Amino acid sequence: MTGAATGRSSLDALATRAKIGVIVPATNTVVQPEMESMRPPGVTNHVSRMLLPPRPYDDMKEYRQALETERGGLEEALDLVMKCEPHALAHGHSIHSFRGDRARAEAERQRLEVLSGGVPFITPSVAVLEGLRAIGNPQALGVLTPYWPPADALIAEFFTACGYRVLATHGLESKGPISVAQFTPAQILAGFDRLADTPGIEAFVHVGTNLPVSAMTAQIETRLGRPLIGVNVATYWLALRRAGISDALSGFGLLAERH
């Protein structure tokens, strides 16, 4: 399927189907290579980086407050990446979009889409919700993150407000944004195995864009016998779909391969 160039969007010699703008934190080293590995022929990705304030890891009260109030350079990064005239935008920073409920998440997505001049803007929380809906909307979830308990609670509150039942969460408790990308496949598998010990989980969710889960999705689904909606896979999948690209993304699990 060919992405249609409309408005501020354009095609070129390499992007014969679509250009995807990707916005990531300055410290994030996983979103860019993961989304590049999922990129279909005729699609090009274009990354813009944003600054985020440091989040405390030695005071859980301040950590929770930072999750609710911290602001970064998203708008500035968006303005920069719009100069390449993308067909859709994927936000590679997840925790801030998992606040409140779906109405709040949709309002923020719509705000950013207005700033983008109507170019589809994909936020991670909305992408995960759309991914769950696409696979049949399983209700009982197990959630893996690289975060600490206040962030895990915030994410569980979000899914609960959206009508899901979060049966278990497990945070890997990274010591900072750079260390998130340093978790090994064995550590990640162990985290999912721990979630799988909870009876009744129908699907797994991964939140935390700097945690390298995407290439492990099919392995995890086979190992645990249930689908996994990972934040980077869901965000890039939905960005492609909004840009008119319907290719199956082989090797990245049920959602990307079949929907």
Secondary structure, DSSP 4 states (H G I P E B T S, - for coil): -PPPP-TT----SS-SSEEEEEEEETT--SHHHHHHHTPPTTEEEEEEEE------SS-HHHHHHHHHH---SHHHHHHHHGGG--SEEEE---GGGSSS-HHHHHHHHHHHHHHTTT--EE-HHHHHHHHHHHTT---EEEEEESS-HHHHHHHHHHHHHTT-EEEEEEE---SSHHHHTT--HHHHHHHHHHHHTSTT--EEEE--TTS--GGGHHHHHHHHTS-EEEHHHHHHHHHHHHTT-----TTSHHHHHH-
